[in-house]
């Protein structure tokens, strides 16, 4: 993950993002800054959904996350 994520609330969420293979050959995910459901441009640009489990703690840049490629 390229930037930190705040702690998650009490329900599972999926955040829109873009993933790519970096120079080290690893998948890297950038989560969209704005997740409002009315922002169709953000949804159209996304190529993955990042899974955030209920009550997940804050995550730092570089932490591993589960994502679904679209």
Secondary structure, DSSP 8 states (H G I E B T S, - for coil): --S-B----SS-EEEEEEEEE-TTS-EEEEE-S---TT-HHHHHH--EEEEE-TT---B-TT----EEE-
